[in-house]
């Protein structure tokens, strides 16, 4: 059956520094995209990088109304550009993980009765938010709450077994616990608590959107096996929390139809469906169409590895999240501080600051590096908690230096071997030698992914000295 002409789908990304939108047609071809930069386009909020860093240097938040006003602006830009909203069949999106939004009592009624004559932020700025500045993923001010949660649950590993992660300061349960302990009146006035993702979905739905399984598993509150809130974790954070969170739902659930506000103000089709929004990391797994056995690695300032697994093994390092695509599967997430900055340091010292020279040196040595292995931690690493540069030659003897070409290959292979081993600890299995490795932000460096893992599996240094 031929596809109806002109129909499209919108995808939204409520990230830390900007709001982005993309429209694709039924063949997934991009037909429109735009963004609002919070610092530049909404300078009246006075954010830097989209956030406020508070005086203690630990607390970090973002103004909720900035996100709402950004949505107003981008929709008006699309309207001015002639975008035909009536062709939008469905929309969904993502939000920065771990951020939380606190709806005040009565906000639900406001959402259901928005006036199409007013911009969204004007309707929501009065009496809809009990907390005006949302704590986000950069916040690290909840150490006391993390310690308390782990103690009440029975230890860090027990919490990881339940929720997929030990207690992390940025995770939403601990942020909620801090607000409750410091401002119990504010907490009692809160009718609903959203993640950034479900908050964004709520704006389109005209009512409180539920938290999806995948983003919800980054809260230290959700039982990842059963997909329900854990009573012990909830009680450890704040009273009546389950009611304020609402029941979680699958990441692919259709939540309902778009609010009449958008049909009247912008001309959306009343039949436009709202699909549950999720976190930015789960959205990346879904957007790159990863499947079982696939690994994706984002090579940035910090390297981030995420992968599809069937049999999770929660550990004290890394995270296990519910898979946004397959409700019977999971995704693992690992983050490494010593990413591109470590590679750039070696490039500058040994390859004249040139990626081309770096790549030539890498290509001049064989996969496996003749048994020479190195681990490079310029700053204290997250996974594992280690620092310093550690080199082992083919005779399993620690050595203070390598020749240039050997050093460069040892750096790259060491980084990837460590990622594989930590992934395997979380339950990842390589079935034979056929797997897919997706590299983001590699630049001119060329890596022999399948050949590399095969050679190092036989390498006498493969298990040697790896933290």
C-alpha positions as CSV (number, residue, x, y, z in Angstrom):
1,X,0.0,0.0,0.0
2,X,1.5,3.4,-1.0
3,X,2.3,5.8,1.8
4,X,0.1,8.9,2.0
5,X,2.0,11.9,0.7
6,X,3.1,14.7,3.0
7,X,2.9,12.9,6.3
8,X,5.8,13.4,8.7
9,X,7.0,12.8,12.3
10,X,8.6,15.2,14.7
11,X,11.5,14.3,17.1
12,X,12.4,16.6,20.0
13,X,15.6,16.8,22.1
14,X,15.5,18.8,25.3
15,X,19.2,18.8,26.0
16,X,21.4,20.7,28.4
17,X,22.4,23.6,26.1
18,X,19.6,23.7,23.5
19,X,16.3,22.5,22.3
20,X,16.4,20.7,19.0
21,X,13.7,19.5,16.6
22,X,13.8,17.4,13.5
23,X,11.1,16.4,11.1
24,X,11.3,13.3,8.9
25,X,9.0,11.9,6.3
26,X,7.9,8.3,6.0
27,X,11.1,7.3,4.3
28,X,13.0,8.8,7.3
29,X,14.4,11.7,5.1
30,X,15.0,14.9,7.0
31,X,12.6,17.6,5.8
32,X,13.1,20.2,8.6
33,X,15.4,20.8,11.5
34,X,16.0,23.8,13.9
35,X,17.3,24.6,17.4
36,X,17.1,27.1,20.1
37,X,20.4,27.8,22.0
38,X,19.5,28.6,25.6
39,X,22.4,31.0,26.3
40,X,22.2,32.8,23.0
41,X,18.5,32.9,22.2
42,X,17.2,33.1,25.8
43,X,19.9,35.3,27.3
44,X,17.4,36.8,29.8
45,X,17.7,33.6,31.9
46,X,21.4,34.2,32.4
47,X,22.5,30.6,32.0
48,X,26.0,29.5,31.1
49,X,26.0,26.3,29.0
50,X,22.2,26.1,29.7
51,X,22.7,25.8,33.5
52,X,23.2,27.7,36.8
53,X,26.2,26.5,38.8
54,X,25.5,27.6,42.4
55,X,27.8,29.0,45.1
56,X,28.7,25.6,46.6
57,X,30.0,24.5,43.1
58,X,28.1,21.2,43.6
59,X,24.5,22.2,43.0
60,X,23.6,22.7,39.3
61,X,20.2,23.5,38.0
62,X,18.3,24.9,35.0
63,X,15.2,27.1,34.9
64,X,12.2,25.2,33.8
65,X,10.5,28.1,32.2
66,X,13.5,28.5,29.9
67,X,12.8,25.1,28.4
68,X,9.1,26.0,28.0
69,X,9.9,29.4,26.4
70,X,12.4,27.6,24.0
71,X,9.5,25.4,22.9
72,X,7.4,28.5,22.2
73,X,10.2,30.1,20.2
74,X,10.9,27.1,18.0
75,X,7.3,26.4,17.2
76,X,6.9,30.1,16.2
77,X,10.0,29.8,14.0
78,X,8.6,26.7,12.3
79,X,5.3,28.5,11.8
80,X,7.0,31.5,10.3
81,X,9.0,29.2,8.0
82,X,5.8,27.8,6.6
83,X,6.0,24.4,8.2
84,X,2.7,22.5,7.8
85,X,1.9,21.1,11.3
86,X,-1.2,19.4,10.0
87,X,1.0,16.7,8.3
88,X,2.6,15.6,11.6
89,X,1.3,12.1,12.3
90,X,3.1,11.5,15.6
91,X,5.9,13.0,17.7
92,X,8.2,11.9,20.4
93,X,11.5,12.9,21.9
94,X,14.3,12.8,24.4
95,X,15.5,14.8,27.4
96,X,18.7,15.0,29.3
97,X,18.7,12.2,31.8
98,X,18.4,12.6,35.6
99,X,16.9,16.1,35.5
100,X,13.6,16.5,37.5
101,X,10.6,18.9,37.3
102,X,8.2,19.5,40.2
103,X,4.6,20.3,39.3
104,X,2.7,22.3,41.9
105,X,-0.8,21.2,43.0
106,X,-3.3,22.3,40.4
107,X,-0.9,22.3,37.5
108,X,-2.7,19.5,35.8
109,X,-5.8,21.6,35.4
110,X,-3.7,24.4,33.9
111,X,-2.2,21.9,31.4
112,X,-5.6,20.7,30.4
113,X,-7.0,24.2,29.8
114,X,-4.3,26.1,28.1
115,X,-5.4,29.2,26.2
116,X,-4.3,29.1,22.5
117,X,-4.1,32.9,22.6
118,X,-1.1,32.8,25.0
119,X,2.5,31.5,24.6
120,X,2.9,28.4,26.7
121,X,5.4,29.9,29.1
122,X,2.9,32.6,30.1
123,X,0.3,30.1,31.0
124,X,2.7,28.0,33.1
125,X,4.7,30.7,34.8
126,X,2.1,31.3,37.5
127,X,1.5,28.6,40.2
128,X,2.5,25.6,38.1
129,X,5.9,24.8,39.5
130,X,6.8,24.2,43.1
131,X,10.6,24.2,42.2
132,X,11.5,26.9,39.6
133,X,15.0,25.6,38.9
134,X,15.4,21.9,38.2
135,X,18.3,19.9,39.5
136,X,20.0,18.3,36.5
137,X,22.6,15.6,35.7
138,X,25.5,17.9,36.5
139,X,24.5,18.2,40.1
140,X,26.7,16.5,42.7
141,X,25.3,17.8,45.9
142,X,23.5,14.7,47.2
143,X,26.3,12.6,48.7
144,X,24.5,12.4,52.1
145,X,21.3,11.1,50.4
146,X,23.3,8.6,48.4
147,X,24.9,7.2,51.5
148,X,21.6,7.0,53.3
149,X,19.8,5.2,50.3
150,X,22.5,2.6,50.0
151,X,22.4,1.9,53.8
152,X,18.7,1.6,53.9
153,X,18.6,-0.8,50.9
154,X,21.4,-3.0,52.2
155,X,24.5,-1.7,50.5
156,X,25.7,-0.4,47.2
157,X,25.7,-3.7,45.4
158,X,22.1,-4.5,46.6
159,X,20.9,-1.2,45.2
160,X,22.7,-1.9,41.9
161,X,21.0,-5.3,41.8
162,X,17.6,-3.7,42.2
163,X,17.9,-0.5,40.2
164,X,20.8,-1.2,37.8
165,X,23.2,1.3,39.5
166,X,24.7,2.0,42.9
167,X,23.6,5.4,44.3
168,X,24.8,8.3,42.2
169,X,24.5,12.0,43.2
170,X,22.9,13.1,40.0
171,X,20.3,10.3,40.0
172,X,16.7,11.6,40.6
173,X,15.8,9.7,43.7
174,X,18.6,11.3,45.6
175,X,17.7,14.7,44.2
176,X,14.1,14.2,45.4
177,X,15.4,13.1,48.8
178,X,17.5,16.3,49.1
179,X,14.5,18.5,48.2
180,X,12.3,16.7,50.7
181,X,14.9,17.0,53.5
182,X,15.6,20.7,52.9
183,X,12.2,21.9,51.8
184,X,9.4,19.6,53.1
185,X,6.8,22.2,52.5
186,X,7.8,22.5,48.8
187,X,7.7,18.7,48.5
188,X,4.2,18.5,50.1
189,X,3.0,21.1,47.6
190,X,4.3,19.0,44.7
191,X,1.5,17.2,42.9
192,X,3.7,15.4,40.3
193,X,7.4,14.8,39.7
194,X,8.5,14.4,36.1
195,X,11.9,13.7,34.5
196,X,12.9,16.2,31.8
197,X,11.7,13.7,29.2
198,X,8.2,13.1,30.7
199,X,7.9,16.9,31.4
200,X,8.5,17.6,27.7
201,X,5.9,15.0,26.8
202,X,3.4,16.5,29.3
203,X,3.7,19.9,27.4
204,X,2.4,18.3,24.2
205,X,-0.1,15.9,25.9
206,X,-1.8,18.6,27.9
207,X,-1.6,16.4,31.1
208,X,1.0,14.6,33.1
209,X,2.9,12.2,31.0
210,X,4.2,9.0,32.7
211,X,7.9,8.2,33.1
212,X,9.1,5.6,30.7
213,X,11.0,2.4,31.8
214,X,14.3,3.4,30.2
215,X,14.7,6.9,31.5
216,X,13.1,5.8,34.8
217,X,15.8,3.3,35.4
218,X,18.3,6.2,35.8
219,X,16.7,7.3,39.1
220,X,17.8,4.7,41.7
221,X,14.1,3.9,42.2
222,X,12.9,1.5,39.5
223,X,13.2,-2.3,39.8
224,X,14.8,-3.0,36.4
225,X,13.7,-6.6,36.3
226,X,10.0,-6.0,37.1
227,X,9.6,-2.5,35.7
228,X,8.0,-1.2,38.9
229,X,9.0,1.3,41.5
230,X,10.8,-0.3,44.5
231,X,9.0,0.4,47.8
232,X,12.2,0.4,49.9
233,X,13.9,2.9,47.6
234,X,10.9,5.1,47.5
235,X,10.5,5.2,51.3
236,X,14.2,5.9,51.7
237,X,13.9,9.0,49.6
238,X,10.5,10.7,50.5
239,X,7.0,9.9,51.6
240,X,4.1,9.3,49.1
241,X,6.6,9.3,46.3
242,X,5.0,6.6,44.3
243,X,1.8,8.7,43.9
244,X,3.9,11.7,42.8
245,X,5.8,9.7,40.2
246,X,2.8,7.8,38.7
247,X,3.1,4.3,37.2
248,X,6.0,3.9,34.6
249,X,5.2,2.8,31.1
250,X,7.1,1.2,28.1
251,X,9.3,3.5,26.2
252,X,7.2,2.9,23.0
253,X,3.8,3.5,24.5
254,X,1.4,5.9,22.7
255,X,0.3,8.2,25.5
256,X,-2.6,9.9,23.7
257,X,-3.4,12.6,21.2
258,X,-1.9,16.1,21.1
259,X,-3.4,18.8,23.3
260,X,-6.0,21.0,21.6
261,X,-3.7,24.0,22.4
262,X,-1.4,23.0,19.5
263,X,-4.2,22.3,17.1
264,X,-5.7,25.7,17.6
265,X,-2.5,27.7,17.9
266,X,-0.3,26.0,15.3
267,X,-2.7,23.9,13.2
268,X,-1.6,20.4,14.3
269,X,-3.8,17.5,13.3
270,X,-6.0,16.6,16.2
271,X,-5.1,12.9,15.5
272,X,-1.4,13.5,16.0
273,X,-0.1,10.9,18.5
274,X,2.2,11.5,21.4
275,X,4.7,8.7,22.0
276,X,6.5,8.4,25.3
277,X,9.7,10.5,25.5
278,X,12.8,8.9,27.0
279,X,16.3,9.8,28.1
280,X,19.0,11.0,25.8
281,X,21.2,8.0,26.2
282,X,18.4,5.4,25.6
283,X,17.3,7.6,22.6
284,X,20.8,7.3,21.2
285,X,20.7,3.5,21.4
286,X,17.3,3.5,19.6
287,X,18.2,6.2,17.1
288,X,21.3,4.3,15.9
289,X,19.2,1.1,15.6
290,X,21.5,-1.0,17.8
291,X,20.6,-4.6,18.2
292,X,21.8,-7.5,20.4
293,X,25.6,-7.8,20.1
294,X,26.1,-4.2,19.0
295,X,28.4,-1.7,20.8
296,X,28.3,2.1,20.4
297,X,31.2,4.2,21.6
298,X,31.1,8.0,21.6
299,X,34.7,9.2,21.5
300,X,34.4,12.6,23.2
301,X,36.0,14.5,26.0
302,X,34.8,11.6,28.0
303,X,34.2,8.3,26.2
304,X,30.8,6.8,26.6
305,X,30.1,3.2,25.8
306,X,26.6,1.8,25.6
307,X,25.4,-1.5,24.4
308,X,22.5,-3.9,24.1
309,X,22.5,-6.9,26.5
310,X,20.1,-9.7,27.4
311,X,21.4,-10.9,30.7
312,X,22.4,-7.9,32.8
313,X,24.9,-8.2,35.7
314,X,24.7,-5.0,37.7
315,X,28.0,-3.9,39.2
316,X,29.4,-1.1,41.3
317,X,30.7,0.5,38.2
318,X,28.6,1.5,35.2
319,X,24.8,1.4,34.8
320,X,22.2,-1.0,33.6
321,X,19.1,0.6,32.1
322,X,15.9,-0.8,30.7
323,X,16.2,-1.1,26.9
324,X,14.0,1.4,25.1
325,X,13.4,-0.8,22.1
326,X,12.9,-4.3,23.6
327,X,11.2,-4.6,27.0
328,X,12.8,-8.0,27.5
329,X,16.4,-6.6,27.0
330,X,18.6,-4.0,28.7
331,X,21.2,-1.5,27.8
332,X,24.5,-1.0,29.7
333,X,26.3,2.4,30.0
334,X,29.9,3.1,30.9
335,X,31.6,6.4,31.0
336,X,35.4,7.1,31.0
337,X,37.0,10.4,31.8
338,X,40.2,9.7,30.0
339,X,38.8,9.9,26.5
340,X,39.8,12.4,23.8
341,X,41.9,14.5,26.1
342,X,44.2,11.6,26.8
343,X,44.4,10.8,23.1
344,X,45.1,14.4,22.2
345,X,47.9,14.5,24.8
346,X,49.7,11.6,23.3
347,X,49.0,13.0,19.8
348,X,50.6,16.3,20.8
349,X,53.6,14.6,22.4
350,X,54.4,12.0,19.8
351,X,52.7,13.0,16.6
352,X,53.4,16.7,16.2
353,X,49.8,17.5,17.1
354,X,48.6,15.9,13.9
355,X,45.9,13.3,13.7
356,X,47.2,12.3,10.3
357,X,50.6,11.5,11.8
358,X,48.9,9.7,14.7
359,X,46.9,7.5,12.3
360,X,50.0,6.7,10.2
361,X,51.8,5.6,13.4
362,X,48.8,3.5,14.4
363,X,48.6,1.9,11.0
364,X,52.3,1.0,11.0
365,X,51.9,-1.5,13.8
366,X,50.1,-4.8,13.9
367,X,46.9,-5.5,15.7
368,X,47.9,-7.0,19.1
369,X,50.9,-4.7,19.3
370,X,53.2,-7.7,19.7
371,X,52.0,-8.2,23.2
372,X,52.8,-4.7,24.4
373,X,49.9,-3.3,26.5
374,X,49.3,0.1,28.1
375,X,46.7,1.8,30.3
376,X,46.6,5.6,30.2
377,X,44.8,7.6,33.0
378,X,45.9,11.2,32.9
379,X,43.2,12.0,35.5
380,X,41.5,9.8,38.1
381,X,39.3,7.5,36.1
382,X,35.6,6.6,36.8
383,X,35.9,3.0,35.6
384,X,38.2,1.8,37.1
385,X,39.2,4.2,39.9
386,X,42.8,4.5,38.8
387,X,45.3,7.1,37.7
388,X,48.7,7.1,36.0
389,X,50.2,5.4,32.9
390,X,51.0,1.7,33.1
391,X,52.9,-0.1,30.4
392,X,53.7,-3.8,30.1
393,X,55.9,-5.3,27.5
394,X,55.6,-8.6,25.8
395,X,57.3,-10.4,28.7
396,X,54.8,-9.1,31.2
397,X,57.3,-6.7,32.7
398,X,56.2,-3.1,33.5
399,X,58.3,-0.6,31.5
400,X,58.6,3.2,31.7
401,X,58.3,3.9,28.0
402,X,57.4,2.5,24.5
403,X,58.7,3.6,21.1
404,X,56.3,6.1,19.5
405,X,54.4,3.7,17.2
406,X,54.0,1.1,20.0
407,X,52.9,3.8,22.5
408,X,50.1,5.1,20.1
409,X,48.8,1.6,19.5
410,X,49.0,0.7,23.1
411,X,46.9,3.7,24.0
412,X,44.2,2.9,21.5
413,X,44.1,-0.9,22.1
414,X,44.3,-0.4,25.9
415,X,41.3,1.9,25.9
416,X,39.2,-0.5,23.8
417,X,40.3,-3.6,25.7
418,X,39.3,-2.0,29.0
419,X,35.9,-1.0,27.6
420,X,35.3,-4.6,26.4
421,X,36.2,-6.1,29.8
422,X,34.1,-3.7,31.8
423,X,31.2,-4.4,29.3
424,X,31.6,-8.1,29.8
425,X,31.4,-7.6,33.6
426,X,28.0,-6.0,33.1
427,X,26.7,-9.0,31.0
428,X,27.8,-8.2,27.5
429,X,28.7,-11.3,25.4
430,X,30.5,-11.4,22.1
431,X,29.1,-14.2,20.0
432,X,32.0,-15.5,17.9
433,X,33.9,-12.7,16.1
434,X,31.0,-11.0,14.4
435,X,29.8,-7.9,16.2
436,X,29.1,-4.3,15.2
437,X,31.1,-1.5,16.7
438,X,29.7,2.0,16.1
439,X,32.3,4.8,16.7
440,X,31.2,8.4,17.0
441,X,33.6,11.2,16.7
442,X,36.6,9.2,15.7
443,X,38.0,11.7,13.2
444,X,40.8,10.4,11.0
445,X,41.8,7.5,13.3
446,X,41.1,4.2,11.7
447,X,40.5,1.2,14.0
448,X,40.3,-2.5,13.0
449,X,37.3,-3.4,15.2
450,X,36.8,-7.1,14.5
451,X,40.5,-7.8,13.8
452,X,41.5,-5.9,16.9
453,X,39.3,-7.9,19.3
454,X,40.4,-11.2,17.7
455,X,44.1,-10.5,17.9
456,X,43.9,-9.2,21.5
457,X,41.9,-12.2,22.6
458,X,45.1,-14.3,21.8
459,X,47.4,-11.6,23.0
460,X,49.4,-12.8,26.1
461,X,48.9,-9.3,27.6
462,X,45.1,-9.4,27.0
463,X,44.3,-10.0,30.7
464,X,47.5,-8.7,32.1
465,X,47.3,-5.7,34.3
466,X,43.8,-4.7,33.2
467,X,42.0,-3.1,36.2
